[in-house]
């Protein structure tokens, strides 16, 4: 009798604990560029579940057909979601402060987008400095 | 059911004839727009075939403005390892043994109509776009390098190094093969010119001319029909989009 109750309490505790934190990640806050709009291109729940589908389709459309619409482009994501911290540097894609890595590191979902793609906006102070040096 | 009556008085007749006139003019104007700057949501059209004409008489041996411009445009770094470093354009200096005449010319992907790199690619990553540009889809490239072996122009490079700080318009990474993409990002944004051609003009040589080979009114087509140009290894029947004059 007590054993069953104990299991029930444990299960309820586990469910509440994990569904609230590790699945929805609502506790993660990010530094997002408010100036470029108060909304993402789709509602948050759709973006959380399907952003990879949008990005996959966009990558095919762009590379194969030459369609360069901004809405679902990875550069568009980066320009808005990756913002410099107080000291003017952009977060590394290897750290959890990077918008994409924040969830992917927690979910242990390794993505290879940034092996090739830029992980920060182009009007980066550092890159501009490097170009002016050359 | 309501019946629509059309009054054919003088006023309506004039109004209709003007609108018909506008419709018939519009398609011509619209076609012109497609050829020179399509909108961002439109796919590349097979009515266009992009190509380049290189005048080797204008190209000088000591100039490598096109190579530098290409490297800057696509963020290609030099790791100091010439055997494996990425190279989209290379300058070739030749001397005719008999006459002693010296030639200097840039060699890059020749954007063949029948590209051998596309034939041999096991994953379909090497492909020809509708407007004739031969590209590598790096999402599907497995880095097997068959395309590099099949290319008679030695135009492709394999990325051997870990790369950082890539440019947003030029995604590049270790383990993929890449080559000249005719500045596809510039074409898609309607600029319709390449970094190498711009740099060549800026340097005062005007050896590289970029344009639409299918459009008889384009500068490149006019020059090709007037002066002609050769393709390198024409015996292979690849029908390249990059042609050379003066060799």
Interface residues (C-beta under 8 A of the other chain):
Chain A: X59 X60 X61 X63 X64 X65 X66 X67 X68 X69 X70 X75 X78 X115 X116 X117 X118 X121 X122 X127 X130
Chain B: X40 X41 X42 X43 X44 X127 X129 X130 X131 X135 X137 X138 X139 X163 X165 X166 X167 X168 X169 X171 X172 X173 X174 X176 X184 X185 X187 X188 X189
